[in-house]
Amino acid sequence: MAQTEPSRPSGALTRLGRFCYGRRRLVLVGWVIGLVVLLVVGFGFKARADNDFTGGRSESAHAQNLLKQHFPERKGSSLTLAIQAPAGLNDPAVRQRVDAMVATLEHSPHITAVGSPYDVPGQISHDGTAGFATTQSEQNPMDTSEVKHLISQAKAASGSGVTFALGGADVVTAETPYGGSSDAIGGLAAMLVILIAFGSLLAMGLTMLAALFGIGSGLALIFLLGHPIPAPSFSPLVATLLGLGVGIDYALFIVTRYREGLAEGDQPEQAVVVATARAGRSVLFAGATVVIAMLGLVVVQQRLLTATAVAASVTVLMTMITAVTLLPALLAFAGHGIDRFKLPYLGRTGSRSPMAERWARVIQRRPVTGLVTGASVMILLAVPALSMRLSFEDNSTEPHGTSGYTAHQILKQGFGPGFDAPFVVVAELPSPGAAAAIGPLVNAVASAPGVAQTVPPEHSADGAAELFIAYPTTAHQDPATPNLLDRLRGQVIPPAIAGTGLVVYVGGPTAGDTDFASEVSARLPWLIATVIGLALILLLVLVRSVAIAIKAAVMTLLSVGAAFGVLVMIVQWGWLNSFLGFPTTAPVTAWVPLFIFPILFGLSTDYEVFLVSRIREEYDAGNDTREAVARGLSRTARVITAAAAIMVTVFLSVLATPDIAVKEFGLGLAVAVFLDATLVRMVLVPAIMELLGKVNWWLPRWLDRILPQV
């Protein structure tokens, strides 16, 4: 088939590129003013984070609602002061120091109640060397600076035979914050990769500048959106990581296409217009897929996850807008000088990679071998995912040496491993006389196998409810703990309250984490089906091929499965966990797979769109499928490799953060992107397209008629 020159682009993106080139000063000034306004307003009036995952229809959510209704003094979060004294807590000198520390807690601004170990039965161990005080706050969560101050006071009060340590969910947040230095590390690593790819300080600078404009404006907007749509404290980190990755990628795609146009003899205006139209189309479709994939989290029906999905989507949306508006204007200023400040021995002006083309032809000669080898590796890595367990981090998973971990160890040694994983049992009374049934209920729970101890019931001020706490014999992360929760709810409590009229729910942080993990497991298949269905529609519109759209979905599922498998091997099984900064083995954090899947699906589609749209251009120019695949891969391999390297370095940078959930998130995405850009794009895609031949471009006529033309 004779080869023809690709037609010059036309349409809305062409007009947009021409406008941004001709009105570059107006576009740049508009963006600068807009960003400054957004940053001032967004960061000046940002909403408070909401980390309460107990919402929904779970039993722990019902328990939390009863607590808010009948025990308003418990609506805030709580801390636990763990105390260890070999001389015994009843030693007069020790008691004096404990009372002083309890008084310090009582005088903290937002602490509303403190339960001293000397006043509440069961809060001193049998040997008398360990104890704990419970605190109740009016805030949920507590202010991080206040928690840090209390932690420092507990450390200052320790010594000379007495150890104080604070534990609780707010302590985890304070001691293992999200983000921090990892953001800077990721940004610097991305700059280095771009510099190697382009070999030009100016090209690198324009790419980073466009990405940072998108991320900055996106973050400012999500801080404002936090008022009507409260989001958890990790949502800015998710948005920043995703925005940094896709923002740089989108800018990289357009700058690469612009430099390619100049190398082929185009004038700067025409190069900007072609880059905006051709690479910009890929950017918009890829970005739309990321947004749709993230918004697929709505099917999980968890308000905080929905809020995080909205936050991440807004950031991606802003990076898309900057890529097709601000970046063309910046390229217009650069003109032929895009490679100014070129560094020796780095980067190439042309985007074609002869090595990638030769590699594609090797795979095309042995497509079955490539397919079997690549798929086998991916499937083997994915097998451990079948044993994945979900939970949330707690004090036991904090780095050793932190206050939270010390508190966990004190409670574990003094009372057993389950004393920082309590179940809160809440009973609503149909009448005052029903309170007599509480005693048998407490006895039934206390005598259940796996329950270490219960505390005396507490009456609500309105007389309509009672609560008591049951401590399991096993720790928060132990598989036996959620099993005990199921037995209490299904086998122990129902017969104990039969005929009494009591309405009983088991809640608390441990129960809430278990319920959330169960909801994730139940709804993850719905999320996968929704995201794949929506993404398939987008891919059909762009590439107009049923086979390629289905292939993209299957390849992404393989990458996700492999990423989950690697997480299980490292986080649950402990392979290389200390080397990668994980302090202990634990289940995978429940929100991590929920976000890895839609984000990876979107990012994988980025590479699919960029590669296949270029292959389609070559095919439409008159090349047969084999030649189009080889040429398309040679044109995109270098930029996809650079984009993937940026993603991997950005995601791996979060290993520097102390929070294990964020480490898991970054590690899972880094593994998946690496596999997607290597095994999938360089082996599986050319092998499958070679085997499919003309079937690659099959589209039923009825479907071709109803799909919009782009």
C-alpha positions as MATLAB code, in Angstrom:
seq = 'MAQTEPSRPSGALTRLGRFCYGRRRLVLVGWVIGLVVLLVVGFGFKARADNDFTGGRSESAHAQNLLKQHFPERKGSSLTLAIQAPAGLNDPAVRQRVDAMVATLEHSPHITAVGSPYDVPGQISHDGTAGFATTQSEQNPMDTSEVKHLISQAKAASGSGVTFALGGADVVTAETPYGGSSDAIGGLAAMLVILIAFGSLLAMGLTMLAALFGIGSGLALIFLLGHPIPAPSFSPLVATLLGLGVGIDYALFIVTRYREGLAEGDQPEQAVVVATARAGRSVLFAGATVVIAMLGLVVVQQRLLTATAVAASVTVLMTMITAVTLLPALLAFAGHGIDRFKLPYLGRTGSRSPMAERWARVIQRRPVTGLVTGASVMILLAVPALSMRLSFEDNSTEPHGTSGYTAHQILKQGFGPGFDAPFVVVAELPSPGAAAAIGPLVNAVASAPGVAQTVPPEHSADGAAELFIAYPTTAHQDPATPNLLDRLRGQVIPPAIAGTGLVVYVGGPTAGDTDFASEVSARLPWLIATVIGLALILLLVLVRSVAIAIKAAVMTLLSVGAAFGVLVMIVQWGWLNSFLGFPTTAPVTAWVPLFIFPILFGLSTDYEVFLVSRIREEYDAGNDTREAVARGLSRTARVITAAAAIMVTVFLSVLATPDIAVKEFGLGLAVAVFLDATLVRMVLVPAIMELLGKVNWWLPRWLDRILPQV';
ca = [
       0.000    0.000    0.000;
       1.472    3.354   -0.977;
       2.306    5.729    1.817;
       0.791    9.196    1.816;
       1.527   12.261    3.876;
      -0.652   12.646    6.973;
      -3.239   15.346    6.510;
      -2.870   18.622    8.351;
      -5.149   18.824   11.384;
      -8.268   20.924   11.557;
     -11.006   21.535   14.089;
     -11.448   23.135   17.496;
      -8.024   22.178   18.856;
      -6.381   23.576   15.740;
      -8.144   26.899   16.265;
      -7.240   26.812   19.969;
      -3.570   26.221   19.191;
      -3.548   29.070   16.684;
      -5.268   31.390   19.186;
      -2.794   30.535   21.979;
       0.103   31.146   19.617;
      -1.192   34.487   18.340;
      -2.440   35.739   21.753;
       0.329   34.238   23.835;
       0.786   37.293   26.034;
      -2.924   37.428   26.844;
      -2.991   33.688   27.631;
       0.089   33.885   29.870;
      -1.098   36.956   31.783;
      -4.551   35.436   32.222;
      -3.075   32.242   33.656;
      -0.718   34.087   36.018;
      -3.496   36.295   37.399;
      -5.892   33.365   37.657;
      -3.355   31.183   39.473;
      -2.448   33.900   41.981;
      -6.117   34.530   42.791;
      -6.839   30.814   43.177;
      -3.805   30.249   45.405;
      -4.637   33.159   47.697;
      -8.303   32.210   48.047;
      -7.822   28.433   48.085;
      -4.980   28.237   50.580;
      -6.355   31.112   52.645;
      -9.810   29.582   53.116;
      -9.130   25.869   52.767;
     -11.545   23.452   54.399;
     -10.720   21.206   57.328;
      -9.998   17.536   56.535;
     -12.567   14.875   57.418;
     -11.180   11.396   58.214;
     -14.394    9.789   59.471;
     -14.844    6.708   57.258;
     -17.724    5.304   59.328;
     -20.430    6.821   57.146;
     -22.777    4.661   55.133;
     -25.060    1.790   56.050;
     -22.595   -0.406   57.939;
     -23.204   -1.510   61.509;
     -20.304    0.593   62.762;
     -21.932    3.618   61.082;
     -25.189    2.919   62.951;
     -23.200    2.598   66.187;
     -21.524    5.937   65.513;
     -24.880    7.575   64.889;
     -26.197    6.269   68.216;
     -23.117    7.602   69.974;
     -23.635   11.039   68.457;
     -27.328   10.958   69.387;
     -27.138    9.651   72.946;
     -23.528   10.282   73.980;
     -22.708   13.686   72.460;
     -19.673   13.979   74.725;
     -18.135   11.111   72.688;
     -18.642   12.672   69.255;
     -15.007   13.746   69.044;
     -11.928   11.591   68.645;
     -10.061    9.967   71.503;
      -6.468    9.434   72.598;
      -5.007    6.831   74.917;
      -2.197    7.642   77.345;
      -0.247    4.429   77.926;
       1.813    4.273   81.125;
       4.586    1.852   82.058;
       6.299    1.817   85.466;
       8.267   -1.248   86.674;
       7.854   -0.008   90.262;
       4.073   -0.206   89.848;
       1.470    2.474   89.208;
       0.417    2.407   92.870;
       3.844    3.486   94.016;
       3.324    6.977   95.569;
       6.085    8.608   93.498;
       4.767    7.027   90.298;
       1.183    7.981   91.113;
       2.216   11.592   91.632;
       3.756   11.709   88.165;
       0.766    9.953   86.569;
      -1.664   12.385   88.213;
       0.435   15.294   86.925;
       0.328   13.924   83.378;
      -3.430   13.341   83.598;
      -3.834   16.956   84.773;
      -1.795   18.110   81.772;
      -4.212   16.300   79.479;
      -7.231   17.739   81.283;
      -5.949   21.271   80.727;
      -5.393   20.765   76.987;
      -7.676   23.173   75.038;
      -9.926   20.642   73.278;
      -9.839   17.690   75.699;
     -13.281   17.376   77.310;
     -12.780   14.327   79.552;
      -9.948   12.173   80.884;
     -10.448    8.761   82.479;
      -7.626    8.272   84.998;
      -6.369    4.693   85.528;
      -6.999    5.217   89.249;
     -10.650    6.117   88.739;
     -11.815    3.620   86.103;
     -11.705   -0.127   86.895;
      -9.654   -2.298   84.579;
      -7.199    0.381   83.447;
      -4.270   -0.967   85.492;
      -2.708   -4.290   84.507;
      -2.837   -7.310   86.842;
       0.839   -6.951   87.765;
       0.361   -3.203   88.319;
       3.250   -2.168   86.053;
       1.155   -0.821   83.152;
      -1.945    1.298   82.830;
      -3.730    3.701   80.574;
      -5.833    6.842   80.686;
      -8.497    7.562   78.079;
      -9.126   11.055   76.741;
     -12.053   12.466   74.824;
     -11.795   15.443   72.470;
     -14.451   17.801   71.159;
     -12.733   17.712   67.757;
     -12.705   14.952   65.155;
      -9.946   14.828   64.154;
      -7.953   16.737   66.743;
      -5.772   19.575   65.597;
      -2.441   18.056   64.568;
      -0.371   20.748   66.275;
      -2.190   20.095   69.576;
      -1.597   16.344   69.267;
       2.100   16.918   68.567;
       2.310   19.176   71.615;
       0.732   16.501   73.813;
       3.118   13.885   72.406;
       6.094   16.089   73.265;
       4.715   16.672   76.771;
       4.334   12.908   77.301;
       7.911   12.351   76.161;
       9.170   15.169   78.389;
       7.365   13.656   81.395;
       8.918   10.225   80.778;
      12.082    8.963   82.400;
      13.346    7.791   85.766;
      11.339    4.579   85.688;
       8.091    5.892   84.132;
       7.219    5.895   80.416;
       4.301    7.856   78.966;
       3.186    7.404   75.369;
       0.129    8.647   73.488;
      -1.716    6.415   71.033;
      -4.768    6.684   68.803;
      -5.740    7.481   65.220;
      -4.866   11.172   65.597;
      -1.400   10.191   66.813;
      -0.893    8.152   63.623;
      -1.846   11.211   61.553;
       0.452   13.507   63.551;
       3.495   11.228   63.568;
       3.242    9.830   60.042;
       1.972   12.767   57.982;
       1.198   12.541   54.290;
       3.446   14.204   51.753;
       6.269   16.346   53.062;
       9.719   15.948   51.531;
       8.473   13.255   49.141;
       6.706   15.896   47.020;
       9.973   17.788   46.496;
      11.877   14.562   45.818;
       9.308   13.520   43.223;
       9.430   16.906   41.515;
      13.238   16.961   41.381;
      13.365   13.404   40.069;
      10.837   14.281   37.360;
      12.915   17.307   36.335;
      15.994   15.106   35.997;
      14.166   12.594   33.781;
      12.815   15.365   31.527;
      16.276   16.905   31.320;
      17.726   13.574   30.204;
      14.901   13.113   27.691;
      15.116   16.596   26.155;
      18.684   17.602   26.956;
      17.473   21.187   27.185;
      16.948   23.275   30.298;
      14.356   25.425   28.538;
      12.297   22.458   27.286;
      12.439   20.932   30.765;
      11.490   24.226   32.388;
       8.462   24.842   30.154;
       7.237   21.279   30.733;
       7.507   21.618   34.515;
       6.033   25.122   34.520;
       2.887   24.044   32.684;
       2.483   21.040   34.985;
       2.954   23.135   38.144;
       0.378   25.682   36.979;
      -2.121   22.863   36.586;
      -1.291   21.263   39.942;
      -1.294   24.582   41.836;
      -4.647   25.673   40.468;
      -6.082   22.200   41.026;
      -4.981   22.089   44.678;
      -6.402   25.546   45.347;
      -9.737   24.471   43.901;
      -9.925   21.237   45.920;
      -9.212   23.136   49.142;
     -12.257   25.273   48.369;
     -14.326   22.261   47.303;
     -13.622   20.780   50.730;
     -16.301   23.063   52.198;
     -19.275   21.569   50.299;
     -17.562   18.203   49.747;
     -15.405   17.312   52.813;
     -12.417   15.149   51.910;
      -9.911   13.106   53.961;
      -6.451   14.395   54.755;
      -4.789   12.156   52.143;
      -6.804   13.602   49.227;
      -4.369   16.501   48.492;
      -1.531   13.980   48.331;
      -3.423   11.723   45.918;
      -4.312   14.768   43.816;
      -0.733   16.075   43.872;
       0.840   12.751   42.923;
      -1.663   12.176   40.145;
      -1.475   15.786   38.970;
       2.320   15.777   38.977;
       2.441   12.533   37.012;
      -0.177   13.265   34.369;
       0.593   16.990   34.224;
       4.212   16.360   33.314;
       3.215   13.556   30.954;
       0.709   15.705   29.079;
       3.182   18.544   28.747;
       5.842   16.063   27.684;
       3.606   14.689   24.907;
       2.926   18.151   23.487;
       6.491   19.458   23.784;
       7.795   16.281   22.125;
       5.373   16.694   19.220;
       6.324   20.381   18.905;
      10.059   19.600   18.755;
       9.346   16.878   16.211;
       7.490   19.387   14.018;
      10.399   21.819   14.136;
      12.803   19.020   13.262;
      10.687   18.194   10.202;
      10.857   21.786    8.952;
       7.643   23.345   10.301;
       7.645   26.965   11.411;
       6.932   27.519   15.148;
       3.301   28.521   14.577;
       2.516   25.435   12.520;
       4.440   23.218   14.967;
       2.397   24.619   17.874;
      -0.868   24.126   15.997;
      -0.041   20.533   15.009;
       1.194   19.664   18.510;
      -1.939   21.128   20.105;
      -4.243   19.407   17.636;
      -2.623   15.973   17.462;
      -0.957   15.490   20.870;
      -3.617   17.716   22.456;
      -6.351   15.370   21.271;
      -4.550   12.462   22.925;
      -4.126   14.540   26.084;
      -7.821   15.409   26.264;
      -8.958   11.841   25.710;
      -6.369   10.410   28.081;
      -7.244   12.998   30.726;
     -10.952   12.402   30.260;
     -10.330    8.701   30.832;
      -8.455    9.437   34.062;
     -11.305   11.667   35.262;
     -13.952    9.095   34.348;
     -11.913    6.344   36.010;
     -11.577    8.377   39.208;
     -15.261    9.291   39.269;
     -15.996    5.580   39.000;
     -15.282    5.561   42.756;
     -18.789    6.931   43.205;
     -20.072    3.341   42.917;
     -18.320    2.534   46.205;
     -20.870    4.851   47.869;
     -18.412    6.178   50.451;
     -18.619    9.930   50.728;
     -14.936   10.550   51.563;
     -13.719    8.397   48.678;
     -16.101   10.229   46.369;
     -14.690   13.523   47.656;
     -11.125   12.337   46.987;
     -12.119   11.224   43.498;
     -13.578   14.679   42.826;
     -10.421   16.342   44.162;
      -8.133   14.239   41.987;
     -10.370   14.753   38.955;
     -10.283   18.529   39.379;
      -6.486   18.468   39.463;
      -6.288   16.292   36.338;
      -8.773   18.589   34.622;
      -6.608   21.622   35.370;
      -3.469   19.896   34.046;
      -5.357   19.083   30.845;
      -6.411   22.711   30.437;
      -2.901   24.054   31.026;
      -1.463   21.527   28.551;
      -3.638   22.749   25.664;
      -3.719   26.469   26.528;
      -0.798   27.678   28.632;
       1.793   25.337   27.149;
       1.131   26.343   23.497;
       1.550   29.970   24.561;
       4.846   29.158   26.293;
       6.030   27.281   23.206;
       5.137   30.313   21.119;
       7.480   32.417   23.261;
      10.225   29.790   22.919;
       9.921   29.472   19.102;
      12.981   27.880   17.533;
      14.816   28.312   20.839;
      13.030   25.410   22.548;
      16.367   23.566   22.724;
      18.150   26.592   24.175;
      20.546   25.879   27.052;
      21.133   22.439   25.612;
      23.283   20.129   27.708;
      25.963   18.067   25.957;
      25.385   14.339   25.421;
      21.748   14.536   26.543;
      18.482   14.405   24.579;
      17.727   14.260   20.878;
      15.657   16.577   18.774;
      13.945   13.832   16.788;
      11.482   11.567   18.513;
      12.007    8.503   16.321;
      13.787    5.591   18.017;
      15.405    3.117   15.581;
      16.069    0.740   18.488;
      12.366    0.642   19.381;
      11.491    0.009   15.732;
      13.975   -2.871   15.557;
      12.571   -4.265   18.805;
       9.021   -4.088   17.432;
      10.079   -6.075   14.371;
      11.705   -8.707   16.624;
       8.425   -9.143   18.506;
       6.489   -9.194   15.228;
       8.624  -12.116   14.017;
       7.880  -14.080   17.228;
       4.470  -12.784   18.357;
       3.355  -15.981   20.121;
       6.596  -16.155   22.123;
       6.245  -12.506   23.123;
       2.604  -12.924   24.106;
       3.159  -16.074   26.174;
       6.280  -14.744   27.911;
       4.829  -11.335   28.758;
       1.463  -12.661   29.900;
       3.102  -15.381   32.029;
       5.208  -12.857   33.926;
       2.197  -10.624   34.567;
       0.005  -13.515   35.711;
       2.676  -14.908   38.048;
       3.058  -11.501   39.682;
      -0.724  -11.204   40.025;
      -1.297  -14.576   41.747;
      -0.461  -13.323   45.305;
      -3.241  -10.736   44.944;
      -5.722  -13.557   45.532;
      -4.650  -13.586   49.197;
      -4.819   -9.808   49.703;
      -6.259   -8.678   53.046;
      -7.503   -5.144   53.687;
      -7.403   -3.007   56.828;
      -6.201    0.410   58.005;
      -2.918    1.411   59.572;
      -2.853    1.823   63.348;
      -0.291    2.354   66.109;
       1.125   -1.154   65.631;
       2.159   -0.318   62.057;
       3.862    2.975   62.915;
       7.665    3.222   62.687;
       9.391    1.915   65.800;
      10.376    4.701   68.155;
       7.203    6.739   67.637;
       4.860    7.512   70.505;
       2.052    5.534   68.909;
       4.132    2.388   68.545;
       5.439    2.732   72.095;
       1.858    3.052   73.377;
       0.912   -0.078   71.431;
       3.806   -2.022   72.960;
       2.964   -0.898   76.507;
      -0.685   -1.910   76.144;
       0.255   -5.170   74.441;
       2.661   -6.157   77.225;
       0.409   -5.046   80.052;
      -3.059   -6.023   78.833;
      -2.680   -8.107   75.694;
      -2.450   -7.279   71.968;
      -6.145   -6.373   71.641;
      -6.220   -3.446   74.022;
      -5.679   -0.892   71.287;
      -8.375   -2.547   69.132;
     -11.510   -2.151   71.287;
     -15.072   -2.827   70.159;
     -17.662   -0.259   71.292;
     -21.006   -1.977   71.890;
     -23.940    0.461   71.845;
     -27.455   -0.552   72.908;
     -30.576    1.566   72.348;
     -33.240    0.946   75.019;
     -36.904    0.695   73.976;
     -37.891    1.660   77.565;
     -36.094    2.377   80.871;
     -36.995   -1.107   82.089;
     -35.005   -2.692   79.273;
     -31.785   -1.673   81.014;
     -32.020   -4.903   83.019;
     -31.103   -6.806   79.856;
     -27.723   -5.050   79.590;
     -26.133   -7.242   82.263;
     -26.781  -10.549   80.437;
     -25.591   -8.907   77.200;
     -22.304   -7.822   78.815;
     -21.825  -11.302   80.295;
     -22.466  -12.964   76.938;
     -19.915  -10.761   75.190;
     -17.362  -11.120   78.011;
     -17.569  -14.920   77.909;
     -17.230  -15.153   74.128;
     -13.999  -16.838   72.955;
     -11.568  -14.185   71.790;
     -12.777  -11.456   74.203;
     -10.169  -10.579   76.823;
     -12.218   -8.210   78.954;
     -15.232   -5.900   79.044;
     -15.682   -2.691   81.016;
     -18.795   -1.813   83.041;
     -21.613   -0.298   80.950;
     -22.059    3.453   80.731;
     -25.529    5.061   80.818;
     -26.453    7.924   78.503;
     -27.658   11.161   80.031;
     -31.062   10.804   78.359;
     -31.464    7.257   79.694;
     -32.189    5.900   76.222;
     -28.926    4.061   75.542;
     -25.992    2.282   77.137;
     -22.560    1.373   75.924;
     -19.668   -0.796   76.993;
     -16.293   -1.674   75.549;
     -15.050   -5.171   74.765;
     -11.333   -5.780   74.287;
     -10.328   -8.676   72.007;
      -7.411  -10.975   72.751;
      -5.960  -10.288   69.294;
      -4.541   -7.151   67.698;
      -6.133   -4.804   65.180;
      -4.225   -6.288   62.237;
      -4.735   -9.928   63.260;
      -7.153  -11.845   60.964;
      -8.802  -13.266   64.093;
     -10.057   -9.814   65.136;
     -12.515   -9.273   62.232;
     -13.552  -12.914   62.646;
     -14.396  -12.185   66.303;
     -16.396   -9.142   65.216;
     -18.456  -11.303   62.865;
     -19.107  -13.847   65.641;
     -20.191  -11.178   68.111;
     -22.609   -9.672   65.610;
     -23.950  -12.907   64.203;
     -23.747  -15.514   66.970;
     -23.216  -13.940   70.411;
     -25.314  -10.777   70.579;
     -28.553  -11.852   68.793;
     -29.443  -14.670   71.262;
     -28.400  -12.516   74.234;
     -30.918   -9.778   73.346;
     -33.695  -11.955   71.931;
     -37.058  -10.765   73.278;
     -35.589   -7.766   75.119;
     -36.321   -5.099   72.500;
     -32.723   -3.891   72.630;
     -31.187   -2.562   69.411;
     -27.462   -3.312   69.587;
     -24.628   -2.325   67.270;
     -20.901   -3.028   67.534;
     -18.785   -0.075   66.449;
     -15.562    1.736   67.205;
     -12.451    2.323   65.079;
     -11.572   -1.358   64.671;
     -15.102   -2.314   63.674;
     -15.255    0.687   61.344;
     -12.044   -0.382   59.613;
     -13.351   -3.934   59.229;
     -16.672   -2.738   57.814;
     -14.914   -0.413   55.388;
     -12.613   -3.213   54.208;
     -15.656   -5.452   53.683;
     -17.399   -2.748   51.660;
     -14.286   -2.302   49.526;
     -14.093   -6.035   48.831;
     -17.777   -6.129   47.913;
     -17.756   -3.045   45.687;
     -14.367   -3.341   44.002;
     -15.816   -5.567   41.219;
     -18.489   -2.920   40.560;
     -15.807   -0.239   40.405;
     -13.780   -2.306   37.936;
     -16.802   -2.987   35.739;
     -17.902    0.665   35.746;
     -14.473    2.096   34.959;
     -13.766   -0.438   32.215;
     -17.174    0.123   30.617;
     -16.801    3.892   30.514;
     -13.187    3.749   29.346;
     -14.075    1.312   26.554;
     -16.564    3.824   25.198;
     -13.934    6.568   25.158;
     -11.372    4.323   23.485;
     -13.890    3.246   20.857;
     -14.558    6.896   20.031;
     -10.865    7.723   19.746;
      -9.303    4.677   18.065;
     -12.484    3.328   16.401;
     -11.491   -0.277   17.014;
     -13.255   -2.892   19.116;
     -10.183   -5.115   19.380;
      -7.849   -2.350   20.520;
     -10.320   -1.092   23.123;
     -10.802   -4.587   24.584;
      -7.041   -5.237   24.470;
      -6.402   -2.034   26.425;
      -8.837   -3.096   29.156;
      -7.318   -6.577   29.480;
      -3.759   -5.230   29.567;
      -4.663   -2.763   32.291;
      -6.289   -5.502   34.371;
      -3.063   -7.485   34.103;
      -1.036   -4.478   35.265;
      -3.395   -3.865   38.189;
      -3.313   -7.518   39.213;
       0.490   -7.554   39.101;
       0.663   -4.363   41.186;
      -1.681   -5.842   43.796;
       0.373   -9.039   43.840;
       3.619   -7.148   44.454;
       1.937   -5.193   47.275;
       0.874   -8.437   48.948;
       4.391   -9.859   48.663;
       5.966   -6.760   50.216;
       3.352   -5.490   52.681;
       1.699   -8.721   53.852;
       4.467  -11.260   53.315;
       7.348   -8.958   54.250;
       9.524   -9.394   51.152;
      11.981   -6.443   51.085;
       9.662   -4.533   53.431;
      12.415   -3.215   55.723;
      14.508   -2.159   52.709;
      11.547   -0.183   51.345;
      10.753    1.431   54.704;
       7.802   -0.662   55.900;
       8.219   -1.167   59.670;
       6.252   -4.417   59.881;
       3.999   -6.789   57.983;
       0.329   -5.788   57.814;
      -2.743   -6.022   55.576;
      -2.910   -3.643   52.618;
      -4.568   -0.360   53.558;
      -8.203   -0.514   52.467;
      -8.305    2.671   50.376;
      -5.120    1.895   48.423;
      -6.472   -0.660   45.889;
      -9.559    1.492   45.373;
      -7.394    4.337   44.106;
      -4.686    2.316   42.385;
      -7.174    0.735   39.991;
      -8.863    3.846   38.529;
      -5.635    5.863   38.521;
      -3.711    3.109   36.793;
      -6.516    2.532   34.328;
      -6.398    6.200   33.431;
      -2.596    6.324   33.191;
      -2.458    3.105   31.193;
      -5.007    4.578   28.823;
      -2.725    7.623   28.483;
      -0.015    5.424   27.026;
      -2.509    3.407   24.988;
      -4.010    6.546   23.478;
      -0.642    8.101   22.719;
       0.728    4.899   21.145;
      -2.357    3.699   19.276;
      -3.348    7.129   17.974;
       0.147    7.415   16.475;
      -0.151    3.903   15.015;
      -3.523    4.910   13.597;
      -1.960    7.992   11.996;
       0.623    5.778   10.297;
      -2.088    3.323    9.215;
      -4.260    6.120    7.816;
      -1.193    7.413    5.966;
      -1.139    4.198    3.913;
       1.046    1.782    5.867;
      -0.149   -1.749    6.564;
      -0.713   -2.800   10.194;
       2.750   -4.325   10.713;
       4.526   -1.249    9.377;
       2.189    1.117   11.231;
       2.881   -0.653   14.542;
       6.657   -0.566   14.034;
       6.631    3.095   12.996;
       4.183    4.105   15.709;
       6.243    2.397   18.398;
       9.443    3.983   17.119;
       7.777    7.426   17.256;
       6.362    7.024   20.753;
       8.749    4.672   22.596;
      11.078    7.418   23.765;
       8.358    9.718   25.076;
       6.412    6.838   26.673;
       9.608    5.646   28.340;
      10.318    9.145   29.604;
       6.723    9.579   30.769;
       6.796    6.230   32.562;
      10.159    7.051   34.146;
       8.665   10.297   35.437;
       5.660    8.451   36.843;
       7.784    5.786   38.497;
      10.155    8.297   40.101;
       7.289   10.479   41.306;
       5.412    7.529   42.781;
       8.501    5.939   44.335;
       9.388    9.266   45.951;
       6.595    8.702   48.475;
       8.653    5.898   50.006;
      10.334    8.802   51.815;
       7.110    9.582   53.672;
       6.559    7.832   57.037;
       2.935    6.883   56.339;
       2.706    3.242   55.250;
      -0.576    3.686   53.356;
       1.040    6.332   51.158;
       4.081    4.097   50.701;
       1.766    1.307   49.520;
      -0.049    3.680   47.190;
       3.132    4.966   45.568;
       4.789    1.551   45.364;
       1.743   -0.082   43.776;
       1.416    2.630   41.149;
       5.161    2.633   40.408;
       5.202   -1.137   39.860;
       2.102   -1.011   37.675;
       3.341    1.883   35.519;
       6.742    0.233   35.075;
       5.162   -3.036   33.931;
       2.691   -1.199   31.718;
       5.384    0.815   29.948;
       7.726   -2.158   29.492;
       6.046   -5.551   29.250;
       2.668   -4.239   28.063;
       3.643   -1.492   25.592;
       6.902   -3.010   24.342;
       5.986   -6.715   24.271;
       2.293   -7.520   24.621;
       0.848   -4.710   22.475;
       3.022   -5.320   19.366;
       2.613   -9.100   19.765;
      -1.183   -8.931   19.999;
      -1.520   -6.403   17.178;
       0.675   -8.582   14.967;
      -1.490  -11.624   15.677;
      -4.740   -9.727   15.093;
      -3.659   -8.170   11.789;
      -6.545   -6.395   10.073;
      -8.868   -7.323   12.947;
      -7.144   -4.517   14.869;
      -9.191   -1.981   12.907;
     -12.521   -3.803   12.850;
     -15.519   -1.696   13.792;
     -19.116   -2.730   12.973;
     -20.781   -0.325   10.574;
     -23.719    0.268   12.912;
     -21.295    1.228   15.684;
     -19.288    3.436   13.339;
     -22.475    5.357   12.511;
     -23.424    6.081   16.126;
     -19.950    6.914   17.479;
     -19.062   10.629   17.247;
     -16.227   11.609   14.918;
     -13.207   13.333   16.510;
];
